[in-house]
């Protein structure tokens, strides 16, 4: 890359998301919504209070990030619970209006307050299978023992 290299289109990814206690897909959904909010801001999509909103159907979000609609619904719920978006119903069969919230310092501290659990060999087997102590395992019989 040089000083004259043209930049490709990109998504805004706020730094606080790097440390936020949110699923990776949820962070991606927030970045996509934030990008769409910039478009709404450019086009003047604001309510009577001057708040920018977006109309972005779940299926379209799912297609944009190559995930299922159910995954997007879960991410939107996580974002709403974290206070990063607010959804307003518009009526049956119409997509919700989504208001993107930009957190302040206090909210960022709350979002990045991770409670890490201690992981050990006993409670985190590498292959996800139940571990069985060596003494409790059944050993296969050899051909000589069967005769």
Residue pairs with C-beta under 8 A, 6 or more apart in sequence:
11 31
11 32
11 34
11 35
12 31
12 34
12 35
12 38
13 27
13 31
14 31
14 34
16 103
16 108
16 111
16 112
17 27
17 30
17 31
19 111
19 112
19 114
20 27
20 82
20 111
20 112
21 111
21 112
21 113
21 114
21 115
22 30
22 78
22 79
22 82
22 111
23 75
23 78
25 65
25 67
25 71
25 75
26 74
26 75
26 78
26 79
28 65
28 75
29 61
29 65
29 72
29 75
29 76
29 79
30 79
30 84
30 85
30 100
32 61
32 64
32 65
33 54
33 56
33 61
33 79
33 85
33 98
33 100
34 100
36 54
36 56
37 52
37 54
37 100
39 54
40 46
40 52
40 53
40 54
41 52
45 52
45 53
45 54
45 55
46 52
46 53
47 53
47 97
51 99
52 99
52 100
53 88
53 97
53 98
53 99
54 97
54 98
54 100
55 90
55 95
55 96
55 97
55 98
56 95
56 98
57 95
58 69
58 72
58 73
58 76
58 95
59 69
61 72
61 76
62 68
62 69
62 71
62 72
65 72
76 85
76 87
76 98
79 85
80 86
80 87
82 111
83 101
83 103
83 107
84 100
84 101
84 103
84 111
85 98
85 99
85 100
85 101
86 98
86 99
86 101
87 96
87 97
87 98
87 99
88 96
88 97
88 98
88 99
89 96
90 96
90 97
103 111
122 131
125 131
